[in-house]
Amino acid sequence: MQTGAAVRADFLPLDELAAVRAENWRAQTEHVSRQSAFYHHHLNGRALDPRLEALGDVPFTDKEMLRADQAAHPPFGSYLAARADGIARLHRTSGTTGTAMNLALSRRDAELTAIVGGRAQAAAGLGPGDRVVHCLNYQMWMGGLTDHMTLEATGATVVPFGVGSTETLIRTIRELKVTAISCTPSYPAVLERVIAERFPDLTPRDLGLRLGLFGGEAGLDDPAFRARLEATWGFAVRNANYGVTDVLCNFAGQCEATTDLHFMAPDVLQAELIEPEGASPLPWQAGETGELVLTHLAKDCQPLVRFRTGDLITLTHTETCACGRTAPRFRVVGRTDDMVVVRGINVFPTMVAAAVNRIGGLGGEYRIVLDGPGPHDHLPVEAEAAADPPDPDAAAALVDLIKREIGVTARVRLLEHGALPRTAGKTRRVIRHKGET
């Protein structure tokens, strides 16, 4: 079956990759122009230009447009560009940042998703001979079955565990001699607590995992958090699963040579950078920071053109990596909807995480709780103590560090160890109460 995905596109010489991209986009423009009622309306009846260099003339698409379109044309929206009998799989977004969206995949879409995601998992070090337990929600969320298929694409044996039944999971890892775990970065804290309470003779290292494959949340860019995970578990930590659910569930991951993310879908996604406020284009070059905009170069069911992801990234390298991949590398700075403005300074949860993980009396768990509409004159943080009783100096130390490193005034509420919720799914770090914009 033709998927539009080039074999090992993350290693392709750039001239060969350019030819693949051009052919994919030519076919994609015909498909979108012919089949997508949404883009027919969005472009005022104009067809898409088959030249990639003309893409900048197309108006942006954003999440609110898609939500409104699905509400007006349920269940998939008028941007569904395939017949109903061409839909092979139905997923739903987590709804973390708003109303959950219905996602349709054709067989080709599903195969392409597995191929691209498999590149990211393989770059992290997963492959034949590994036995990986997958601990994300299988109940319609893309992170379940779809990410399972990306793990299988590496040749590894996949144990489809899902979420919950943590004691059984620990026993399963030991009994099946599992070598790797796929989960969110916050989930190991759940396992650590259960091991301490239910398996007093065990430590996380005793489970024998050699590889931790993470995605779905921020945090792994913080060296202190990564070092703590590796020291506690004894496995190599990899961010192996970065994606945008409406576009492609996993299209970037870390290799063994770098902690930056490789863009693993250059053959099937066009990436741009724009200024998040004015939406002016930014050059695709190392050192630039902006909002990531993505366009499908190969997609059947719900193709998107110039979709504003809301993710802010810094492009770090465009030359060939030590691992041999030509795929460019980047870091995720944060999300536009998670940004908190304190006296004119933009603050992201990743910045707070970096501070929390540097305070010895804190356990790494935190959240930012906003009680009213901005603008804000201080940053309200709830931080969990590393142990009981809490270190009374930890809160003051965090206030000082946030002021020194981020430049804003924080009000820190110190909580007992274990007070904040743990979850196998995505952990919300910014809580906006009613009335907060």
N, C-alpha and C positions, 0 to 999 in steps of 0.2 A: 504493500500500500504506500502511495506517495504521501508524505506528510508535509513536505516543504522544509523539513529540518535536515540540514547537512550533517553527515557523519562527523562527529567530533569537531563541530564548528568552532569550539573554544580554542582549537589548535591551528585552524586554517590560516595560511598566509593571507594578508589583507587584500591582495588583488583577487584571489580566488573567492574570498568571502564577499567582496563587492559584487561579483558576478552573480552569486547565489542570491544576495539580497535584492538586486535589481530584478531578477526573474520572479522572485517571490512577490515583490511589490506590484509588478505588472499584472500578475494573475489576481492579486488581492484587490487591486483597484477595480478590475472588471467585476469581481464578485460583489464587493460592497456597493458599487454604483448600480448594479442590476438588482440586488436582493434586499438591501437595507432601506426600509421605509424611513427610518429615523434619519439616516444621513442624506436621503433624498430631500427631506424637509430641511435638515440642518444646513445643507449646501444650496438651498433654493433651487433644487432641480439640476444643479451642475454635476457633471461626472468628476470623479477624482482624477487628477493628473497622474499618469503612470511614471513620471519622473520623481524620484525621491527628493531631489533638490528643490522641487516645487512644494513640498509638504508644508513649509512655513506659511503658505497662503491660506491654509485650511483653518477655520476657527476651532478653538479648543472645545473639548468635551469634558464635563466634570461629573462627579458622583451625584450631585443634586439633580442634574439633568436626567441621569439614568434612573434615579429613584422616582422622579416625576413621571418618566416615560413608562416604567413598570406599573405604577399606580393607574395610569391612564390606559395601558394596554397589557393587562395581566395575562398570564403569569410571568412572561419573559421580556415584555417590552417590545416596541416596534423596531428596536435595534437587533432583534432576532433575525438573522439573515439566512435561515434554513427552514425547510418544511418540518412539521411536527414529527414526521416519521424518520427524519434525519437526526433526531436527538437520541443519543445513546445513553447519556447519563445526566442526572439532575443533581446539582448541589445547591447549598445555600451559604451565604456569608455568615460570619459569626455575629454580625450586628453590633460589634464593639463600639463603633463610632456612629451608629444610627440604625435605621430600619434595615432588617436583613434583606438581602437581594437574592433572587433566584438566578442560578447560573446553569446554562445549558452547554453540554459538550457533545459534539459528534464523535464518531469513532476516530476520525482523524485528529480531532482536537485532543482527545484523551491520549492517543498515542504520542502526539507531539509533546504534550505536557509531561509524559513519562520520560521521553528522551531528554528533554532539556533539564528537567529536575534530576534525572539520573547523572547528568554531567556534574552537577553541583555536589551530589552525594559521593560520587566517585572521586572528585577532586579532594574531598575531605579525608579520603583514605578508606572508604567502604568498598568492598568488592567480594569476589568469590572466596568462599572459605569463612566469611563472617556470618554470624548469626545475630541479627539485629531485632530488638523488641521495639515496636512502634507504639508510643503511648500518647497519641492524640485522639481527639473525639471523632469517632466514625459516624456519628449521627448527622449526616448530610453535609457537615463542614468539609471544605476542600482539604483541610489538614489531615483528615482521616484516610479514606480510601485513595484519594489522588496522590498524597504524599507516600502512601504505602507502595503505590506503583512506581514512584521514582526510586524508592529503595530497592525494589525488585530489579529495576533496570540496570543496577550495578552488578548483578549476578549474585548478590548476597541472599541468604535465607532470611525471610522476614517472618517475625512472630507478631500477628495482628492483635495486640493486647487491648489497646484503647485506654480509657480512663476509669478510675475507681479500682476497688479491690486491691489496694496497695500491698497488703500482706501477701496475697496470692502472687502479685507481680514479683516481689522479692524472692519468693520460693521458686517461681518459674525461671528467673534469671539464673539461680543456682543450679536447679535441676537440669536445665537445657544447656548449661554452659554458654550462655549468651555472651557475646563479645562486644556488642555495641548497643546503645540506647538512643532512640529518637524521641525528643520531647521538647517542651518549652524550657528556657533557661531557669525559670522559677520552680520547675517541678522537682529537681533534685532535693530542694529544701523539704518538700513533702516526704520524700523517701527517707531523708536523714532523720526526720522526727519519728517516723514509724519504726525505723531500724532501732533507734535509741529506746523506744517504748516497748516494742514487741520482740526484738531480737537482741537482747543485751550482750550476747556473746559475739555479735557481729559488728564490723565497721563497714562503711561504704566500700572501702578498698577490698574487703573480703569477697565482694561479689565478682571480682575479676574482670570487670569491664575495661576494655582498652581504648574505647572511642565513645565520646559523647557528641551526638549530632543534634544541634539545636536550631530553633527557628520560632517565628511567631511573636517574639518580644525583643525589645532592646536589652542591652546590658553587657553583651559579650565584648564590646569594644573597650570596656573598662578593664585595664590590666589587673587591678586588684581583685575584681570579681572573678575573672578568668583564673587567676592564680589560686584563689580560694577553692574553686571547683576542682582544679587539677590536684591540689594538695589533699583535698578531702577524699576524692574518688580514685585518684591514680590513673585517670584516663586522659587522653588528649582531647582538648576542647575545640570543637569546630562549629562556627556558624555556617551550617550547611544548607540552610533553607530560608532564603529571603525571597519574597515575592509580593505581588499585589493581586489579591484574589480575583478581582474583576478582570484582570489581564492574563496573568499566568501565575499559578500558585507557588512556583519555585523557579527562579531564573538567575539566582546568584548564590555563590558560596565561597568559602575560604579553602585555599589549597594548603598543603603542608609547608609552603615556603613563605606565607604571608598571612597577616590577620586582616587584610583588606578583602573585600568581596570581589570576586571575578564576575563580570557580566556574561553569563553563560548562554544568552540567547541572541547573539548578534545577527544570526541568520533569520530569525523569526520575529524579532522586535526591533523597532527603531526607537532609540533613546535620544531625548533632548534635555537641555537644562534651560530653565527660565527663572527670572526674578519672581519670587513668590507673591509679591504685592502688585507690581506693575505688569507682570507677565511678559516683560521684554526678553528676547532671546539672549542667552549667554553662550559663549563659545564652548564647544566640547573639547576641553583641554585640561591637563593636570593642574590642580590648584583651584579650579572653579567650584563654587558652592551655589546650588540653586535647587528649585523644585524639579523633580523628575517627571518628565512627560513621556508617555509611551504610545506607540502605534503598532498594531498587529501587522506583520508582513505576511502572516499565514494563519488564518482563523476562519472556521466555517460558521459557527452558530451565533456568536455575539461579538463580531469584530468591532474594535474601537480604534478611532483615529484621533491622535493628539489628545490623549486622555491625561488630565492633570491628576497625578497620583496623590498629591498632598504630602509626599515624602521629600524631605530635604536631604540631599546627598552632597558629598564632596568627592569629585573625581580626583583620584590620587595618582594613578599611573596609566599611561596608554602604551608604553613600550612592552615588549615581550617579557614575561615573568621568568624567574629562575626555574619554575616548573615546566616551562616550554609553552605555556598558553599565551596566545596573542590577545585573548579577551581582556579588555580594559578592567581596571580595578577602582573601587570606590568605597567610601564609608558612609553610613547612614547617620545624619546629624540628628534628625528627629522628625516629627510630623507637624504640619502647620496647625492641625487641630489640637495638638498636645502642647503647643507653645503657650507659655504664660508670660505676659509682659508685666514686669515689675519696675515701675518708675523709668520706663523707656528701654529697659534691658530685656532682650529675648532670652527666656530660660526654658530649657528642655529637660525632660526627665532624665536623660542620659547624663546630663551635667550634675544633677542632684545625686544620681547613683554613684558617680565617680567620687563625690565628696563623702557620701555615706560609707562607702567601702574602705575609705582611708581612716575611719575612726575606729580604734580598737574596741571600744565599748559597745559598738553597734553590730547587729547581726546581719545587716545587708538588706533587710526588708524595710520598705518605706512607701509612702504615698503623699501626694500633694492634694490637699483638700481645700477647694475654693468655695467659700460660703456666699459669695455675692458677685454681681457683675463687675468686670474690670472698669477702669484700670486699677491695678493693685499697687499698694505702697509697701507691701511686704510679701514674703513667700511663706505660706503656711505648710509646714512639713510635719507629718507623723512618722517617727522612726522607731524601729523596734530594737530593744536592747539585745546584746549578744547572749546574756545569761541573766538568771535571777540570783540575787537582787540586782536591779539595774545600776550601772555606774552613774552616779548623780552628775558627774562632770561631762558625760558624753554629749548631752544636749548643748551645753555651752561650747564645747569643742566643735560641734557641727555648725553652730551659728557662726563662729569665728571663721571656719574654713570656707563656708559658702560666701561670706562677705569678702574674704580675701581672694578666692578663686573665681567666683562668678560676679561679684560686685553688687549683690543685692542683700537686703536685710531679711533674714529668715526668723520665723517664730517656730520653734521646734517643740513638739509635744513628744516626750519620751514614753514609749509603751513597753509593757512587759514582753519578754520573749514569748513568741507564739501568739501574740494578740491579733496580728493582722492575718487576714484570710490567705490560705494557700490554695492554689488551684492547678489542675492539670491542663487547663486551657490558658487563654491569654490573661495575664494579670494586668488590671487597670492601675496605672500609676497616677493618673490625674483624675480626681473625682470632682465633677462640677455639679453642684446642687442646683435645684430649680431656680431659674432667674439668672444663672451664670451664662454668659455668652461665649 
